[in-house]
Amino acid sequence: MGALTLGVTAAGLALVVFGDDRAAAARAADRLGARVVDSADTEAHTQVAEYLAGARRAFTTPLDWSLASGLQRRVLGSLFATVPFGATVTYGQLATRSGLGNPRGVGSVMGSNPIPVVVPCHRVLGADGLGGFGGGRATKEWLLALEGVLPSALEFT
């Protein structure tokens, strides 16, 4: 899947960045007073590593939602609370659950998710396929395979 860079604040995990561009992650972290995490010195790092190894199904590490606006926070919070490991939801279904009503708006929120993987935007699918993902299609497929969920078009026969 590639590297992930995490940013944490005193309140909790605030940022997950795909790749190991530490300079970009540090700039984003600086905006909210977060620090970039290098090792398993935080619960957030430990839990993400356990998840990626297939040993964790739910995250209990505190989250710092300060990078999420009101609408974004509502949609991402609904996703985090209602779509568990091994489940998926469509953009339209999540729009309805969030009271947004517009699936395109959900797509925009997913694209700006500051805590991907932990706030599982990879579990949000288009009505007719995977839909987009900030970490790239291969990463979305890998995460869905890790959870045992792939749309039928991607299953091997």
C-alpha distance (Angstrom), angle and dihedral (degrees) to the residues before:
residue distance angle dihedral
M1 . . .
G2 3.77 . .
A3 3.76 133.3 .
L4 3.79 126.6 -37.7
T5 3.77 123.6 -158.2
L6 3.81 117.3 -153.1
G7 3.78 129.2 -155.6
V8 3.80 120.3 -161.2
T9 3.78 134.1 -174.4
A10 3.78 130.4 -169.1
A11 3.83 86.4 -89.5
G12 3.80 95.5 53.6
L13 3.79 145.0 -92.6
A14 3.80 107.9 -7.9
L15 3.78 106.0 163.5
V16 3.79 140.8 31.5
V17 3.80 115.7 -176.4
F18 3.79 123.9 -171.6
G19 3.79 113.1 -125.1
D20 3.74 132.2 17.6
D21 3.80 98.9 -83.5
R22 3.78 92.3 137.9
A23 3.80 93.3 178.3
A24 3.83 92.5 57.6
A25 3.80 91.5 43.5
A26 3.80 91.1 48.4
R27 3.83 91.6 51.4
A28 3.81 90.6 51.1
A29 3.80 91.4 45.3
D30 3.80 92.0 49.1
R31 3.81 90.2 59.2
L32 3.78 89.8 68.6
G33 3.77 102.2 27.0
A34 3.80 94.1 -102.3
R35 3.77 126.9 145.1
V36 3.77 124.9 -136.4
V37 3.80 111.3 -115.7
D38 3.81 117.8 -131.8
S39 3.76 104.0 179.2
A40 3.76 146.1 6.6
D41 3.81 89.9 -65.8
T42 3.80 91.6 116.4
E43 3.78 135.2 55.0
A44 3.81 89.0 -125.6
H45 3.80 92.4 58.6
T46 3.80 91.9 45.8
Q47 3.80 93.0 50.0
V48 3.82 94.4 46.8
A49 3.81 90.3 49.3
E50 3.83 90.6 49.1
Y51 3.81 91.0 49.4
L52 3.81 93.0 49.7
A53 3.81 89.6 49.3
G54 3.82 90.4 53.6
A55 3.81 93.9 -111.5
R56 3.84 99.6 108.5
R57 3.79 130.1 55.7
A58 3.81 102.1 176.7
F59 3.78 134.4 35.4
T60 3.79 119.0 -131.5
T61 3.79 98.4 169.1
P62 3.82 111.9 118.5
L63 3.80 114.8 -98.5
D64 3.79 126.3 -143.2
W65 3.81 105.8 -147.3
S66 3.81 94.7 -174.6
L67 3.82 93.1 116.9
A68 3.83 91.3 56.2
S69 3.81 120.8 84.5
G70 3.82 123.8 -142.0
L71 3.82 98.5 -86.4
Q72 3.77 92.9 35.4
R73 3.81 90.3 48.9
R74 3.82 91.3 50.3
V75 3.82 94.0 51.5
L76 3.82 94.9 41.6
G77 3.80 91.2 45.0
S78 3.80 90.3 52.2
L79 3.80 90.2 49.4
F80 3.81 92.6 48.8
A81 3.81 93.0 47.3
T82 3.81 100.7 42.0
V83 3.82 109.9 31.4
P84 3.81 109.8 66.0
F85 3.79 131.0 -172.6
G86 3.81 110.8 -60.1
A87 3.81 95.0 20.8
T88 3.78 131.3 100.5
V89 3.78 136.3 -163.3
T90 3.80 132.3 -164.8
Y91 3.79 123.0 -119.4
G92 3.81 87.7 -110.8
Q93 3.80 94.1 50.9
L94 3.79 91.6 49.1
A95 3.81 90.2 47.9
T96 3.80 89.1 55.4
R97 3.83 93.4 45.3
S98 3.80 90.3 49.9
G99 3.78 95.6 46.3
L100 3.80 89.6 -119.0
G101 3.79 98.8 117.1
N102 3.81 94.8 -163.0
P103 3.82 117.8 92.7
R104 3.83 91.1 -164.6
G105 3.78 89.0 58.7
V106 3.80 89.0 54.1
G107 3.80 89.0 52.7
S108 3.80 90.1 55.1
V109 3.80 91.3 48.9
M110 3.82 91.7 49.3
G111 3.81 89.8 51.0
S112 3.80 90.7 54.3
N113 3.82 97.2 43.6
P114 3.83 105.6 139.5
I115 3.83 92.7 -161.7
P116 3.83 106.0 44.5
V117 3.81 119.6 173.7
V118 3.83 91.0 25.0
V119 3.82 91.7 51.0
P120 3.80 90.1 42.0
C121 3.80 106.9 -133.9
H122 3.83 86.9 153.6
R123 3.84 86.4 73.5
V124 3.82 91.6 63.1
L125 3.79 111.6 94.3
G126 3.77 135.9 -174.0
A127 3.79 117.7 -110.7
D128 3.80 88.7 -109.7
G129 3.80 104.0 30.5
L130 3.77 147.3 -24.8
G131 3.78 99.8 -43.6
G132 3.78 122.0 -155.7
F133 3.77 131.9 -44.6
G134 3.79 131.9 -169.3
G135 3.80 92.0 -135.8
G136 3.80 91.8 53.8
R137 3.79 133.4 -99.4
A138 3.82 95.0 -81.1
T139 3.81 90.5 54.6
K140 3.81 91.9 48.5
E141 3.81 90.0 50.3
W142 3.82 91.1 48.0
L143 3.82 93.0 50.5
L144 3.81 92.2 47.3
A145 3.81 90.3 48.3
L146 3.82 89.6 49.7
E147 3.80 87.7 56.1
G148 3.81 93.2 44.7
V149 3.80 93.5 -113.6
L150 3.78 124.3 118.4
P151 3.79 128.2 151.9
S152 3.80 110.3 -106.9
A153 3.81 91.8 -108.1
L154 3.80 88.8 65.8
E155 3.80 99.6 44.2
F156 3.78 117.2 106.6
T157 3.78 116.5 -120.3
